[in-house]
């Protein structure tokens, strides 16, 4: 490439960067990079690549780091080292790499006065060490004193997430609300700050099943992504949002998100994200009554721990108590302790599995553990499974009246908590207890209502799809700003095939442009 062409590409790349045309900026800047490229150009390449894909961003950052070290710019090199430390676990699960880059940053900052980089490094080190809310609150205070607003708001997100994990749900979500308001108000610029503000709130709401809280932010986050052309943020929140949709009984919408996520995360650079999407898709298939598909997805979802909860539920439904108990126990060993709803589900299954396997004493102990967790969290999403488990223990002891009353409470609690699938299953359990207690007519009514609710939940899923699975995958990548050649490389199909899919999408959605197709798809709930 001639010097003139390179200079022109750098200028065009800078213009594309300012216009937030990330794909064009990345392509132009990547082609124009050379040994003497400025730090500013490398920073633009890294940021534009960050919004599109991890590997290119990493390569750009590593090139930028080497350039700054050669120039003797320790502060700049530390800043880039911190970015690489974040990216090592955002785009992969390379904790050792993250710790290595954080250590380099710490060494480089030893002789520099306190500044924004110090706040970001403290945050990175705290997340690697699994710090509690008090640590993040202190970092937040220091970041505020340094005028490092993006770091301050990221600390607020992480403080809030930790407080939710510690059981202080309302206060924790309030911290995260402030950070997300700052992101939606275009006050944040750092990619990590924006992404954490959006993603962590949805993840926290999913953990405690505060669906109304999450839904209040959905459209605002979508508006933010459209305004700043950062649809990858929604891509990163797919699994958390899909879990919310599944729990709310919106199966068709959840399926579209998860199918698109599986396609988006199909590359080698995001294997853990893909496994998580497959695990949630397996859970959805189980709820839809499609057990064979669920089993196949569980096998593909390794090593994601959540797959064990669905495997346990399938085994319990088929009367295989020992298998159900083995999978539920595996999740409790391997899963994230902060995922209290999943832990409650696993504990409920384990209680019933132990009863089925003739270990009633152990079942009673586990039920008490689940009851303590429900009291600590104080949410219907955990209290419901706790009541179902208690009813199972009462029924085994022969106290059918107590089991009936507890299950009736569970049904009401789950319906108030907007968990229609769990409420329907609890109704069917109630029907069995009513029948055993000599009230067959009441049992028949309860079973009929529970099965009707299940049919309603699953019937929505049977509607014909507007777009094919492949078209949805293509449209998702169009929404993320990728060009046809980029999409072809991502999905391993020809550019011509991509063009054909895009034409079909625009025709089906009656859209006159790619942007209009994305907007129309969002209106229809296809994302």
N, C-alpha and C positions, 0 to 999 in steps of 0.2 A: 504494500500500500504506500502510495506517495505521501510526502509530508503534507501537501495541499489537501489531499483527500482525507487524511487523518484529522487535520485541523477542522475541516468542514464537518466530518462525522462527529467530532467532539462538540462542536457548536450546535449541530442538529440534536445530538443526544441531550445536551443541556436544555434546549428548548422543549424537547419531549418530556424531560424530567420535570420541568416547571409546570407543564400541562398535565402531569400525572399520567402520561401515556407510558406506563412502566415497561411494557413489552418492547415498544419502539426504542425507548431510552436504553434499555438493557442491550438490545441488539446493536445499536449504533456505538455505544460506549465500549462494549466488549470487543468489537472489531477494531476500534481505534486505540485500544490500550497498548502501550509500549513500555519500555524500561524507564523512560523519563516522564511518564504520565503524571500529572499533578495529583496531589492528595484529594483535591476537590473533585476531580473527575472520577477517581477510584471510589470516593465516598458515594457519589451519585450512582455509579455502577452497582455498588454493594446494596444500596437502599432499594433501587429499582428491582434488582434481582431478588432481594429479600421478600418483596411482595409477590413474587412469582414462583420461585423454587429455591430450596435450600442449597443444593450443591454449587450453583453458580454464585450465590451470595458468599458462600464459604471461600471459594477460590478468589473472589474479588477481595475479601477481607484479608486473606493471607498475603496476597500481593501488596495490599495497602500496608500491612504490618511491616513487611520486609522493606518497603520503600521508606517508611517513617524511621525505622531503626537505622537504615543507612544514612539518613539525614540527621541522626542524632536527636530526633524529637521524641523524648521519652514520654511526655504527657500524651501526645497524639498516639504513640504506639500503645500506651496503656489503655486509652479509650478503645482502640480497635481490639486489643486483647480481651477486654471486657465483653465487647460485642461477640467475639468468637466463643467466649465462655457461655453466653446465653444461647447462641445458635446450636451449640453442641447438644443441648437437651431439648431445644424447641423443635429442631428438625430431625433429631434422632434421640437415642437414649445413652449418649456417650458421656457418662458422668465423669469418668477419669479424664477425658479430654477437657471437659468444662473446668475441672479442678486445676488442671495444668495451666490453662490460659488465665484463670483467676490468680494463680500463684505468680505468673509472669507479670500480670498487671500490678499485683501488690509490690513486687520488687521494683518495678519501674516508677511507682508512685512514692517510694520511700522518701525521696528528697524534694518532693513538690508540695506546695502549700495546699491545705484542704480546698477542694473544689467539687464540681459536679461529678467528676470521674470517681472520686472517693465514695460518694453516695451510691452510685451505680454498682461499684465493686462491693460495698457492704451488702447491698441487696442480693447480688449474685451469690456471695458467700453464705448469706443467711438462708437462701433457698436451698443451697447444696447441703447445709447442715440441718435442715428441717427445723428452723427456728420457730418459736412461738410468737404470739401476737405482741407481747411486750417488746421484743426485739425490733419488730417492724415499726411499732409506734415510735420507738426511739430514733430509728433511722429516718422515719418520716419527719420528726422534729428537726433533726440535723439537716436534712435536705431542704426543708423550708428556710432554715437559717442561711443556707448557702445560695438560696435563690434558684435551686434546681427543681423547677416545678414538675417536669415530667417524672423525675425520680421520686419526688414527693407523692405524686398521685399513684405511681406504681407501688410505693410503700403502703399507701392507703388500701390499695387492692389486696396486697398480700397480708396486711394486718386484718382486713375484713375476712379474708378467706380463713386465716388462722383462728379468728374469733368464732366463726361458724363451726369449725372443726372442734373448738373447745366447748361448744354448746351455747355460746352467746350469739344466737342466730340473728336476732333483730339488729343488734348493734353492729354485727359483722356485715350484714347486707347493707346497712346504712353507710358504712365506710366505702363499700364498693360502689354504691349509688353515686357518691360524690365524684369518684374517679370516672365513672362512665358518663356522667353529666359533662365533665370537663372534656372528655373525648368527643362527645356529640356536639359540644360547643366549639369544636375546632381549636381548643386550647393546647392540645397535645400534638407533638410532632414525632417523637421517638417511636419507631415501629413497635418496640417491645411494650412501651407504655400504652399505646393504642390497643394492641392485641390483648394484653393482659386485662385491660379495663373491660373489654367486651367479653372475652372468653371465660375469665374466671367467674364473672357474675353468673353466667348461664350454667357453668359447671357447679357452682355452689347451690344455686336454686335447684338443680337436678338432684344433688345429693340429699337435700332435705325436702324435695318435692314441693317447693313453694312456687307453683306454676303460675299463679296470678302475677307474682312479682316479676317473673321472667317475661311473661307475655307483654307486660306494660312497656318493656324496653325493646321488644322485637322490631317494631316498625322504625323506631328511632335509630337503631343500629343499622338496619337496612338502608335508611336514608344516608347515614354516615358513609357506609360502604360505597353507595352510588356516587355521592358527592366527591369522594376522594379516590374513587376507582381502586378500592382495596377489598375486593370481593373475597380475597384469600382469608380475611378475618372471618367471614361467614363460613368459609370452608373449614377453618380450624374449629369452629363451634358446632359443626354439624352433629357430631356424636352426642354432645351434651343436649343440643336442642332436640335431636331425634328421640333421646331418652324421655324428654319432657312430653313430646307428642305421643309416644307409646303409652306412657302412664295416663295421659288424658284421653286415651282411646281413639286418637286420630291416626289410625294405622296407615291409611293410604299416604298421608303426607310424610309420615316417618319413613315409609318404605322408599319414597322418592329420594329423600335426603340420604338415606343409608346406601342406596344403590349408587348414587352419585359419589358419595364419600369413598366407597370401595373402589370406584374407578379413579378418583382423584388420588387416593393413597396407594394405588397399585404399584407405584415405582419402588425401587429398592431403598430409596432414601427415607421413606416413611413407613416402615414395616409395622411399627407399634400402633400407629394411627389406623392402619388397615385392619390389624387384628381386633382393635376395639370396635371398629365399624362392623366387622363380621360377627363379633360377639353380640352386639345389639340387634343385628339382623336375625341372628339365631333366636334371640329372645322374642322378637316380633313374630317369627314363624311359629314358635311354640304357642304364643297367644292366639295366633290365627288357626291353630289346630293342624298345622302342616309339620308334623313331627319328623318325618323322614328328611325334609329339607333342613329342619332345625339341627338334626344330628350331623348332617354333612357340613353345615356351616360351623358347628362347634369344633369339628376336627380341623377346619381351616383357620380357626380363630386363635390357635395356640401362638404365643404363650399368654394371651390376655386372661387374667384370673377370672374375670366376670363370666367367662364361658362355663365355669363350674356351676354357677347358680342355675343356669338354664339346664345343664346336664342333670343336675340334682332334681330339678322340677320334673323333667321328663321321666327320670327313673322312679320318682315317687308316684307320678300319675300311672305308671305301669306296674305298681306294686312291688318294685325292687328296692326294699328298704335299705339293704346294705350298700348298694350302689349309690342310692340317693345320699346316704350319710357320708360316704367316702367323698363324693363331689362337694357337698356342702362344707365338710370339714376342710377340704383343700382350699376352698375360697377363703374361709376364715383364717387360714394360715398365710395365704399368699396375697389376699386382697388388701387394698388400702384401708386402714382403720377409719379414715375420715369418711369413707363411703358408707354412711350409717344406714341408709335405706337398703343397700345391697346386703349389708351385714345382717340387718333385721330379716330380710327375705331368706338368707342362708340359715339363720338360726331357727326360723319358723320351720323350714323344711327339715332341718336336723332334728328338731323336737319330734316331728311326726315320723321321721325315718326311724328314730330310736324306739318309738312306740311300736312301729310295724315290725321291728327286729327283736322285740321282746325285752327291751332295756328301758322299762318305764321309769326307774329311779334316775337314770341319767337324763331322760327326757324332762323330768320335773326340774332338775338342776339347771338345764339349759333354758327352760321356760322362765325361771327366775332371773337368769342373766339377761334374757330378752326384755323382761318386764322392767328391769333396772335401766336398760338402754332406752326404752320408751319413755320412762319417767325423766331421764336426763335430757332427751331431745325435745320432748313435748310436742311432737308433730303427729298428725293422723297417719302419715306414711310409715311411721314406725310403731305407733300405738295399734294400728289395725292388725299387722302380723302378730303382734304380741297377744292380742285378744284371741286370734285364731289358734295360736299355739296353746294358750291357756285352755281354750275349749277342748282341744284334743286331749290334753292331760285330764281334764274333768271327765270327759266321756270315757276314757280308758278306766278311770276309777269307778265308773258306774254312776256318776252324778250327772244324769242327763239334763236335769232341770237347770243346773248351773251352766252346763255347756250350751243349752238353748239360749239362755239369757245373755251369755257372753257373746255368742255368735250374732244375736240380734243387735247388740251394741256395736259389734264389729262392722256389720252391714251399714248401719247408719253413719258410723264414723268414716268409713271409706267412701260412702256416697257424698258426705259433706266435704271430704277432702279431695273430691273430684278424681277418684281412682276407680273408674267404672269396671275395669276388668277384675280387679281384686274384689270389688263389691259383689260382682256376679258370682265369682267362685265361692265367696263366703255364703251367699244365698244358697248355693247348691249344697255346701257343707251343712248349713242350717236345715235344709230339707231332709238330709239323711238322719240328723239327730231327732228331728220332729217325728219322723217315721218310726225310729227306734223307740221313741217315748210313747208310742201308741196314738199318735195324731197324724194318721196317714193323709187325711184330706189337706191339712195345713202343710204337710210335707210336699204334697203334690203341687200345691199352689206356689210354694217357695221355689221348688225346682223349676217349674214352668217359667216363672219370672226370671230366674237366674239364667236359664238356657235361652230365653228370649233376648236378654241383654247381650249375651255372647253372640247370638246370631246377628243382632244389630251392629255390634262392633265389627264383626267379620264381613258383613254384607257390604259395607262402604268400600272395603278392599276389592270387592268383586267388580266394581265399575270399570269399563274399558278405559285404558290409559290413553291420554291425548297424544303423548309422545312415547316412542319406544325407549327401552333402557339405554341403548346406544345414543339416541338423540338427546336424552337427558344428560348423559355424560358429556357430550359435545357442547351442549348449551351451557353447562356449568363452567366449562373451561372458557367459553366465549365470555361469560359473565366475569371471569377473572382477568380478562384483558388479553388472552392469548390469541395469536394470529393462527390462521389455518395451518401453516407449516408447524408451528409450535404444538398445536393440538394433535396433528398427525404423529409427531414424535412421541408425545405423551401417551397416546392410545395405540401406538404402533399400527397405524393405518396410513394410507396414502393421502396426500393433500387433496387429490381429486375426490376421494371418498368423503373427506371432511367437508369439502365444498358442497357435495350432494346432500350431506346431512344438514348443513346449515340452510340450504335452499328449502329442504323439506320442513325444517323447523319454522322458518319464516312463513311458509305457505300455511302450515297448520295453525299458526298463531296469528295469522293475518297481519304480519308485521312488515313494515317497509324497510327496516334496517336491523342490524345486529343489536344495536342499543334498544330499539323498540321491542325486539323479541325478548330480550332480557327483562325489560320492564313489564311486558305482558305476562311472562312466566311468573314473575314475582307476584303480580296481582292474582294469578290463578293458584298461587300456593305451590308452584312446582319446585321452588327452592326451599 
